[in-house]
Structure formats: structure tokens, C-alpha cells
Amino acid sequence: QVQLVESGGGLVQAGGSLRLSCAASGRTFSSYAMGWFRQAPGKEREFVAAISWSGGSTYYADSVKGRFTISRDNAKNTVYLQMNSLKPEDTAVYYCAAQRLLIATRSYEYDYWGQGTQVTVSS
């Protein structure tokens, strides 16, 4: 079992930036590949970004490519999502998730989920 806690969400104007953090419990954090997903009201949860165990491989949804950057610090048991050039359509609850595959982009491939953090982008 791994516990995930997101932080860093909030209200930001379009064009602004936020950095989300996801703190994981336990000392086996490096055994998990991590991902970020988001869900807007009335919509399905969608993939945002993923990172491999070592951080050497990343993958992004087309909608955020070039604007968002996923990274991890295994020594701190933390994964980050740097979000730049934010748009109103980025408004959603953002979730971090963990799984033991090298990397994954589908929600059903993930085993553990955080509670989510709200990101609201105003126009």
C-alpha cells in the first residue's frame, strides 16, 4: 500500500503557472511509476502526464505537451507537475497515481490514487 497526497492547487489567471506536488508514503517510492490525471465536473478522468520509475521516461497528453512538465525526486518521495501557460480548460481536480509498470497512460493501469487537488484557471 502506498498513500499519495497532492498539494499546490489553487486559483490562477490564464497564462499563469502552478506547481503541483504529490507526496508518497513509504520507502519503496522508486518502485512505482507515477502519473497525473485530471477530472472536470461532468467529464471523465483524463490522462495528463506520466513518468517512469527512474524519471528517465515521460509521456504527456497532447493537450498539455509543451506546457506541463512532470518530474520526480525519489529521495523526497515526491512527484511534481509544473504547469505553465495555463488555460481555462485546464480547470479540473488533479490526481496523482502510482503503479508498478514502467510507465502507463490509462487510469485502469494505476493501483493507488491521491484525493486530488483543485486547479481553477480564470479567464
Disulfide bonds with the S-S distance in Angstrom:
Cys22-Cys96 1.90
